[in-house]
């Protein structure tokens, strides 16, 4: 059985994407948004951390950001060049602190964000 390079790459990506749990992705997003960033900057930094979940569906990141914003964990603003910036709110910082403090409660703490 022979696999093409492209097939091997897809298998490799699939294996890595299965290892990326939702709470780990949320935690990474929140850690990165301690300082204000654009969605594009955030996407690049997540890739730098090895998170490939958004590689083929970048729009999913914006869906998560919108849910975090609706939950009051993030806020956004537009600059004069119509670039949207995201940053964590005080409420988001408290949630991040709780999630980082207790790994066993992390899933419970972060669960509410994606359920909206």
Backbone as JSON, one array per atom type, in Angstrom:
{
  "sequence": "XXXXXXXXXXXXXXXXXXXXXXXXXXXXXXXXXXXXXXXXXXXXXXXXXXXXXXXXXXXXXXXXXXXXXXXXXXXXXXXXXXXXXXXXXXXXXXXXXXXXXXXXXXXXXXXXXXXX",
  "N": [[0.85, -1.18, 0.0], [0.72, 2.08, -1.0], [1.16, 5.5, -0.23], [0.42, 8.73, -1.38], [2.29, 11.81, -1.22], [0.63, 13.94, -0.65], [-1.57, 12.61, 0.45], [-0.4, 11.53, 2.75], [0.15, 13.9, 4.07], [-2.45, 14.87, 4.6], [-3.36, 12.87, 6.33], [-1.57, 13.22, 8.45], [-2.28, 15.85, 9.25], [-4.91, 15.37, 10.05], [-4.56, 13.67, 12.24], [-3.21, 15.42, 13.98], [-5.17, 17.4, 14.27], [-7.11, 16.06, 15.66], [-5.97, 15.85, 18.1], [-6.23, 18.35, 19.13], [-7.98, 19.75, 21.48], [-11.1, 21.33, 22.21], [-11.11, 22.99, 24.5], [-8.41, 23.53, 24.81], [-7.85, 24.96, 22.51], [-9.5, 27.2, 22.87], [-8.32, 28.21, 25.18], [-5.77, 28.9, 24.2], [-6.5, 30.9, 22.35], [-7.56, 32.84, 24.08], [-5.34, 33.38, 25.7], [-3.64, 34.54, 23.84], [-5.05, 36.82, 23.24], [-4.7, 38.56, 25.31], [-3.35, 40.78, 24.77], [-4.32, 43.22, 22.39], [-5.35, 42.15, 19.15], [-5.6, 41.52, 15.59], [-7.87, 39.42, 13.72], [-6.45, 38.08, 11.75], [-3.79, 38.26, 12.68], [-4.08, 36.77, 15.0], [-4.78, 34.26, 13.95], [-2.37, 33.6, 12.62], [-0.63, 33.43, 14.83], [-1.79, 31.32, 16.25], [-1.37, 29.24, 14.47], [1.38, 29.22, 14.65], [1.64, 28.13, 17.15], [1.1, 25.59, 16.59], [-1.51, 24.87, 16.21], [-3.76, 23.64, 14.09], [-6.41, 23.62, 13.45], [-7.86, 25.61, 12.11], [-6.84, 25.7, 9.59], [-8.0, 24.93, 7.14], [-10.42, 26.07, 7.32], [-10.83, 28.99, 7.97], [-12.85, 30.69, 8.69], [-14.12, 29.55, 10.84], [-12.66, 30.33, 13.08], [-13.46, 32.99, 13.34], [-16.1, 32.63, 13.98], [-15.87, 31.5, 16.53], [-14.63, 33.67, 17.83], [-16.7, 35.54, 17.67], [-18.64, 34.3, 19.28], [-17.3, 34.33, 21.75], [-17.21, 37.03, 22.11], [-19.94, 37.67, 22.3], [-20.44, 36.38, 24.68], [-19.25, 38.07, 26.4], [-16.6, 37.9, 26.97], [-14.7, 38.81, 25.27], [-13.98, 41.85, 23.48], [-14.48, 43.94, 20.66], [-13.16, 46.2, 18.19], [-13.16, 48.61, 15.53], [-10.69, 49.94, 13.39], [-9.6, 52.96, 11.68], [-8.92, 52.08, 9.16], [-10.68, 50.13, 8.7], [-10.14, 47.68, 9.94], [-10.63, 45.0, 12.06], [-10.17, 44.68, 15.51], [-9.48, 42.57, 18.26], [-9.84, 42.07, 21.76], [-9.35, 41.01, 25.14], [-11.82, 41.16, 27.7], [-12.35, 42.38, 31.1], [-13.86, 40.45, 32.34], [-13.27, 38.24, 30.72], [-10.55, 37.98, 31.34], [-10.7, 37.13, 33.99], [-11.92, 34.63, 33.64], [-9.94, 33.38, 32.12], [-7.87, 33.32, 33.98], [-8.97, 31.57, 35.9], [-9.18, 29.25, 34.34], [-6.5, 28.73, 33.69], [-5.5, 28.28, 36.18], [-6.64, 25.93, 37.18], [-6.35, 22.96, 35.82], [-7.95, 20.7, 35.81], [-10.51, 21.72, 35.99], [-10.71, 23.18, 33.73], [-12.09, 22.51, 31.3], [-14.76, 22.69, 32.12], [-14.87, 25.38, 32.91], [-14.34, 26.75, 30.5], [-16.29, 25.78, 28.85], [-18.81, 27.08, 28.64], [-18.46, 29.21, 26.85], [-18.49, 28.41, 24.12], [-20.95, 27.33, 23.98], [-22.6, 29.39, 24.19]],
  "CA": [[0.0, 0.0, 0.0], [1.52, 3.3, -1.12], [0.46, 6.75, -0.01], [1.03, 9.9, -1.99], [2.73, 12.81, -0.25], [-0.57, 14.69, -0.27], [-2.36, 11.75, 1.33], [0.31, 11.5, 4.03], [-0.03, 15.2, 4.71], [-3.81, 14.92, 5.13], [-3.42, 11.98, 7.5], [-0.83, 13.91, 9.51], [-3.12, 16.96, 9.71], [-6.07, 14.81, 10.74], [-4.09, 13.19, 13.54], [-2.95, 16.58, 14.82], [-6.4, 18.12, 14.56], [-7.83, 15.3, 16.66], [-5.32, 16.11, 19.38], [-6.55, 19.7, 19.56], [-9.26, 19.79, 22.18], [-11.74, 22.65, 22.18], [-10.69, 23.85, 25.61], [-7.03, 23.97, 24.55], [-7.93, 25.99, 21.47], [-10.05, 28.4, 23.52], [-7.3, 28.73, 26.09], [-4.75, 29.55, 23.38], [-7.08, 32.14, 21.83], [-7.67, 33.82, 25.16], [-3.98, 33.78, 26.1], [-3.1, 35.42, 22.81], [-5.79, 38.08, 23.2], [-4.41, 39.42, 26.45], [-3.06, 42.02, 24.05], [-5.17, 43.41, 21.22], [-4.87, 41.59, 17.88], [-6.57, 41.3, 14.53], [-8.14, 38.01, 13.48], [-5.35, 37.56, 10.94], [-2.64, 38.09, 13.58], [-4.41, 35.66, 15.89], [-4.68, 33.05, 13.15], [-0.95, 33.32, 12.43], [-0.05, 33.02, 16.11], [-2.31, 29.99, 16.56], [-0.6, 28.31, 13.61], [2.71, 29.16, 15.25], [1.55, 27.23, 18.3], [0.83, 24.25, 16.09], [-2.95, 24.63, 16.12], [-4.1, 23.58, 12.66], [-7.86, 23.51, 13.32], [-8.41, 26.62, 11.22], [-6.06, 25.71, 8.35], [-8.87, 24.81, 5.96], [-11.67, 26.77, 7.57], [-10.49, 30.16, 8.78], [-14.09, 31.29, 9.17], [-14.47, 28.97, 12.14], [-12.05, 31.17, 14.1], [-14.3, 34.18, 13.52], [-17.31, 32.16, 14.68], [-15.48, 31.39, 17.94], [-14.43, 35.03, 18.34], [-18.03, 36.15, 17.83], [-19.26, 33.7, 20.47], [-16.61, 34.86, 22.93], [-17.64, 38.42, 22.23], [-21.33, 37.64, 22.81], [-20.38, 35.94, 26.08], [-18.67, 39.15, 27.2], [-15.22, 37.57, 27.29], [-13.89, 39.63, 24.36], [-14.64, 42.98, 22.83], [-13.8, 44.26, 19.4], [-13.31, 47.57, 17.69], [-12.67, 48.8, 14.17], [-9.85, 51.13, 13.24], [-9.97, 53.8, 10.54], [-8.7, 51.31, 7.92], [-11.7, 49.09, 8.75], [-9.56, 46.44, 10.43], [-11.25, 44.69, 13.35], [-9.26, 44.25, 16.57], [-10.1, 41.85, 19.38], [-9.1, 42.1, 23.02], [-10.06, 40.39, 26.23], [-12.45, 42.03, 28.69], [-12.02, 42.0, 32.47], [-14.54, 39.17, 32.57], [-12.46, 37.24, 30.04], [-9.31, 37.79, 32.1], [-11.04, 36.31, 35.16], [-12.14, 33.27, 33.15], [-8.63, 32.87, 31.74], [-7.15, 33.04, 35.23], [-9.54, 30.34, 36.46], [-8.85, 28.13, 33.45], [-5.07, 28.44, 33.81], [-5.23, 27.88, 37.56], [-7.1, 24.57, 37.46], [-6.46, 22.18, 34.59], [-9.06, 19.75, 35.93], [-11.78, 22.45, 35.8], [-10.58, 23.98, 32.51], [-13.16, 22.21, 30.36], [-15.99, 23.25, 32.67], [-14.76, 26.84, 32.9], [-14.38, 27.26, 29.14], [-17.41, 25.18, 28.12], [-19.88, 28.03, 28.41], [-18.19, 30.15, 25.76], [-18.9, 27.89, 22.83], [-22.37, 27.0, 24.02], [-23.24, 30.68, 24.05]],
  "C": [[0.89, 1.24, 0.0], [0.63, 4.53, -0.94], [1.19, 7.87, -0.74], [1.44, 10.88, -0.89], [1.54, 13.62, 0.26], [-1.43, 13.89, 0.7], [-1.72, 11.66, 2.72], [0.12, 12.79, 4.81], [-1.42, 15.31, 5.33], [-3.96, 14.05, 6.37], [-2.74, 12.64, 8.69], [-1.66, 15.05, 10.1], [-4.31, 16.44, 10.51], [-5.69, 14.33, 12.13], [-3.87, 14.37, 14.48], [-4.23, 17.32, 15.17], [-7.23, 17.38, 15.6], [-7.25, 15.53, 18.04], [-5.69, 17.48, 19.95], [-7.95, 19.72, 20.18], [-9.79, 21.22, 22.19], [-11.23, 23.55, 23.29], [-9.25, 24.33, 25.43], [-6.99, 25.08, 23.5], [-8.45, 27.29, 22.06], [-9.01, 29.04, 24.43], [-6.22, 29.48, 25.31], [-5.26, 30.88, 22.83], [-7.1, 33.22, 22.9], [-6.29, 34.3, 25.63], [-3.39, 34.77, 25.1], [-3.8, 36.78, 22.79], [-5.69, 38.89, 24.48], [-4.02, 40.8, 25.92], [-3.89, 42.05, 22.77], [-4.53, 42.87, 19.94], [-5.99, 41.55, 16.86], [-6.81, 39.79, 14.41], [-7.01, 37.36, 12.71], [-4.11, 37.3, 11.81], [-2.86, 36.88, 14.49], [-4.27, 34.32, 15.16], [-3.22, 32.64, 12.94], [-0.29, 32.82, 13.71], [-0.53, 31.63, 16.53], [-1.59, 28.93, 15.72], [0.8, 28.14, 14.15], [2.77, 28.26, 16.47], [1.22, 25.8, 17.88], [-0.64, 23.9, 15.99], [-3.37, 24.75, 14.67], [-5.6, 23.52, 12.41], [-8.43, 24.44, 12.26], [-7.72, 26.65, 9.85], [-6.95, 25.68, 7.11], [-10.2, 25.54, 6.13], [-11.42, 27.94, 8.51], [-11.73, 30.83, 9.36], [-14.51, 30.76, 10.52], [-13.86, 29.78, 13.28], [-12.94, 32.38, 14.38], [-15.63, 33.83, 14.2], [-17.02, 32.06, 16.18], [-15.3, 32.78, 18.55], [-15.76, 35.73, 18.58], [-18.73, 35.59, 19.07], [-18.61, 34.21, 21.76], [-17.0, 36.31, 23.18], [-19.06, 38.5, 22.8], [-21.37, 37.24, 24.27], [-19.79, 37.0, 27.0], [-17.22, 38.89, 27.58], [-14.25, 38.38, 26.45], [-14.69, 40.85, 23.96], [-13.83, 43.3, 21.59], [-14.03, 45.72, 19.06], [-12.71, 47.62, 16.29], [-11.77, 50.02, 14.15], [-10.27, 51.88, 11.98], [-9.78, 53.1, 9.2], [-9.67, 50.14, 7.82], [-11.11, 47.71, 9.03], [-10.14, 46.21, 11.82], [-10.2, 44.13, 14.3], [-10.05, 43.6, 17.69], [-9.21, 41.97, 20.6], [-9.99, 41.51, 24.12], [-10.65, 41.45, 27.17], [-11.98, 41.61, 30.08], [-12.65, 40.66, 32.81], [-13.75, 38.02, 31.93], [-11.17, 36.95, 30.77], [-9.56, 36.92, 33.33], [-11.24, 34.86, 34.76], [-10.8, 32.63, 32.79], [-7.83, 32.49, 32.99], [-7.65, 31.73, 35.85], [-9.15, 29.12, 35.64], [-7.38, 27.74, 33.56], [-4.73, 27.87, 35.19], [-5.57, 26.41, 37.79], [-7.32, 23.79, 36.16], [-7.65, 21.23, 34.63], [-10.42, 20.44, 35.7], [-11.8, 23.23, 34.48], [-11.75, 23.76, 31.55], [-14.48, 22.82, 30.83], [-16.0, 24.78, 32.59], [-14.96, 27.4, 31.5], [-15.6, 26.79, 28.35], [-18.5, 26.18, 27.75], [-19.68, 28.95, 27.21], [-18.71, 29.64, 24.42], [-20.37, 27.49, 22.81], [-23.23, 28.25, 23.94], [-24.45, 30.81, 24.87]]
}
